[in-house]
Amino acid sequence: MSNPAESTSRNPLKQPWSLKAEEFTRKSKLISTYKAAREETMSVTEDIVKVEKEIDERVKALYGVG
């Protein structure tokens, strides 16, 4: 593993020592917002998949297929 101080990443959160406290806090909140939105999107996507499967089953039953 390399020394973190030698990182060439442009992502400031990979170099937290280079940020002022208020900037780090602001960027950290953005990450938590992103994670919350991602989790909500995944949950809604799962619900959509369930509804689509139910619709498919009802259409099959309606047409006597399956």
FENFEN-V61865 format. One line per field, one symbol per residue. ss: DSSP state (h for helix, s for strand, l for the rest). phi: phi as a letter, one per 20 degrees, with the letter a starting at -180 (. if undefined). psi: psi as a letter, one per 20 degrees, with the letter a starting at -180 (. if undefined). A space follows every 50 residues. Layout:
ss=???
phi=???
psi=???
This chain:
ss=lllhhhlllllhhhlhhhllhhhhhhhhhhhhhhhhhhhhhhhhhhhhhh hhhhhhhhhhhhhlll
phi=.efgfefdfefffecffedfgffffffffffffgffffffffffffffff fffffgfffgffemdn
psi=qrphijpjqiohiimhiiqqghgggghhhhghgggghgggggghgggggg ggggggghgghgjkq.
